[in-house]
Amino acid sequence: METHRAERTDAKPEVGPLASFVRFVVCGGGVGLLSSAAVPLLALLMPWAAANAVITVASTILCTELHALFTFGTGRRAGLRRHLQSAGSATAAYVVTCAAMFLLHSVQSSPGLPREQAVYLGASGLAGIGRFLVLRLCVFAGTRGETATVRPLPAAARLHHGDLRLAR
């Protein structure tokens, strides 16, 4: 039985790297701004660390969905595996920013707010670029331009060993 690979008719065109990076910044930045307002409001009801954890989890879930549907143009929701991978990349970004701040405070005991902000924002930017690359190249890489599952050809359309005779 011969089979063929049919192009997906419902697949969205692939989003280029520059467009997906701009979308990544807009989605992540927008959710980040909303999160920065939500943490202090939620902290009125619970300890700040708990509020930050809740908002971080919620914003990571929201961003993963936005990245699946909009940033990388998969045309479908993220699914559990991609949520876990995205959470891993968000955790790695968090570790990078914490390490940068720890390093700053280990070399300078009182760096001052402008220097702290510069180091934090620089580390966040580098971590964000790293996270973008992980999401684009690993987490969401297999969903752009996929083909549908392999299906058998109808009997009348099968070719016999590559020639033009119809199958019997």
C-alpha positions as CSV (number, residue, x, y, z in Angstrom):
1,M,0.0,0.0,0.0
2,E,1.5,3.3,-1.1
3,T,1.2,6.4,1.1
4,H,1.7,10.1,0.6
5,R,2.3,13.1,2.8
6,A,-0.3,15.7,2.4
7,E,0.4,19.4,3.2
8,R,-1.7,20.7,6.0
9,T,-4.3,23.0,4.7
10,D,-5.0,24.4,8.2
11,A,-1.3,25.2,9.0
12,K,-0.5,28.9,9.4
13,P,2.5,30.3,7.5
14,E,5.7,30.2,9.5
15,V,6.4,33.3,11.5
16,G,9.9,34.6,10.8
17,P,12.6,35.0,13.5
18,L,12.4,38.8,13.7
19,A,8.6,38.9,13.7
20,S,8.5,36.2,16.4
21,F,11.1,38.1,18.5
22,V,9.0,41.3,18.3
23,R,5.9,39.3,19.3
24,F,7.9,37.6,22.1
25,V,8.9,41.0,23.5
26,V,5.4,42.5,23.2
27,C,3.7,39.4,24.8
28,G,6.3,39.0,27.5
29,G,6.6,42.7,28.2
30,G,2.8,43.2,28.3
31,V,2.3,40.3,30.7
32,G,5.3,41.5,32.7
33,L,3.7,44.9,33.1
34,L,0.4,43.4,34.1
35,S,2.2,41.1,36.5
36,S,4.1,44.0,38.2
37,A,0.7,45.6,38.9
38,A,-0.9,42.4,40.0
39,V,1.7,41.3,42.6
40,P,1.2,44.3,45.0
41,L,-2.5,44.0,44.7
42,L,-2.5,40.3,45.5
43,A,0.0,41.0,48.3
44,L,-2.8,42.8,50.1
45,L,-4.4,39.3,50.6
46,M,-1.3,37.2,51.3
47,P,2.5,37.5,51.9
48,W,4.4,39.2,49.1
49,A,6.5,36.1,48.4
50,A,3.3,34.0,47.9
51,A,1.7,36.7,45.8
52,N,4.8,36.8,43.6
53,A,4.9,33.0,43.2
54,V,1.2,32.9,42.2
55,I,1.5,35.7,39.7
56,T,4.7,34.2,38.3
57,V,3.0,30.8,37.7
58,A,-0.1,32.5,36.2
59,S,2.0,34.8,34.0
60,T,4.2,31.9,32.8
61,I,1.1,29.9,31.8
62,L,-0.5,32.9,30.1
63,C,2.8,33.7,28.2
64,T,3.2,30.1,27.1
65,E,-0.3,30.2,25.6
66,L,0.3,33.5,23.9
67,H,3.7,32.3,22.6
68,A,2.0,29.1,21.2
69,L,-0.9,30.9,19.5
70,F,0.7,34.3,18.6
71,T,4.4,34.6,19.0
72,F,5.4,31.4,17.2
73,G,2.2,30.9,15.2
74,T,1.5,27.3,15.9
75,G,-2.2,27.8,15.5
76,R,-3.0,25.7,18.6
77,R,-2.7,25.7,22.4
78,A,0.6,24.9,24.1
79,G,-0.2,21.6,25.8
80,L,1.3,20.2,29.1
81,R,4.7,19.3,27.6
82,R,5.3,22.8,26.2
83,H,4.1,24.4,29.5
84,L,6.6,22.4,31.4
85,Q,9.4,23.2,29.0
86,S,8.5,26.9,29.1
87,A,8.4,26.8,32.9
88,G,11.9,25.3,32.8
89,S,13.2,28.1,30.6
90,A,11.5,30.7,32.9
91,T,13.2,29.1,35.9
92,A,16.5,29.3,34.2
93,A,16.0,32.9,33.4
94,Y,15.1,33.6,37.1
95,V,18.3,31.8,38.1
96,V,20.3,34.0,35.7
97,T,18.9,37.2,37.1
98,C,19.4,36.1,40.7
99,A,23.0,35.0,39.9
100,A,23.7,38.4,38.3
101,M,22.4,40.3,41.4
102,F,24.3,38.0,43.7
103,L,27.5,38.6,41.7
104,L,27.0,42.3,41.8
105,H,26.5,42.3,45.6
106,S,29.5,40.1,46.1
107,V,31.8,42.5,44.3
108,Q,30.2,45.7,45.5
109,S,28.5,45.7,48.9
110,S,26.3,48.8,48.2
111,P,26.0,49.2,44.5
112,G,23.2,51.8,44.5
113,L,19.8,51.6,42.8
114,P,20.9,52.7,39.3
115,R,23.7,50.1,39.1
116,E,21.3,47.4,40.5
117,Q,18.7,48.3,37.9
118,A,21.3,48.2,35.1
119,V,22.6,44.8,36.1
120,Y,19.1,43.4,36.7
121,L,17.8,44.7,33.4
122,G,20.9,43.6,31.5
123,A,20.6,40.1,33.0
124,S,16.9,40.0,32.3
125,G,17.5,41.1,28.7
126,L,20.2,38.3,28.2
127,A,18.0,35.8,29.9
128,G,15.0,36.9,27.7
129,I,17.1,36.4,24.6
130,G,18.1,33.0,25.8
131,R,14.6,32.1,26.6
132,F,13.4,33.2,23.2
133,L,16.0,31.0,21.5
134,V,15.0,28.0,23.7
135,L,11.3,28.5,23.0
136,R,11.8,29.1,19.2
137,L,14.4,26.4,18.6
138,C,13.3,23.7,21.0
139,V,9.9,24.1,22.6
140,F,7.9,25.4,19.6
141,A,10.2,24.3,16.8
142,G,8.3,21.2,15.6
143,T,5.0,22.9,15.2
144,R,5.7,25.3,12.3
145,G,5.1,24.0,8.9
146,E,4.2,20.5,9.9
147,T,2.7,18.0,7.6
148,A,-0.4,16.0,8.3
149,T,-0.2,12.3,9.3
150,V,0.6,9.8,6.5
151,R,-2.5,8.5,4.9
152,P,-2.9,5.7,2.3
153,L,-3.9,6.8,-1.2
154,P,-7.2,5.6,-2.5
155,A,-6.9,2.4,-4.6
156,A,-7.8,4.1,-7.9
157,A,-5.0,6.7,-7.4
158,R,-2.1,4.3,-6.5
159,L,0.7,4.1,-9.0
160,H,2.4,0.9,-9.7
161,H,6.2,1.1,-9.1
162,G,6.4,4.8,-10.1
163,D,4.8,4.4,-13.6
164,L,1.6,5.9,-14.7
165,R,-0.6,2.7,-14.7
166,L,-3.5,2.8,-12.3
167,A,-3.5,0.1,-9.6
168,R,-5.9,-2.7,-9.9
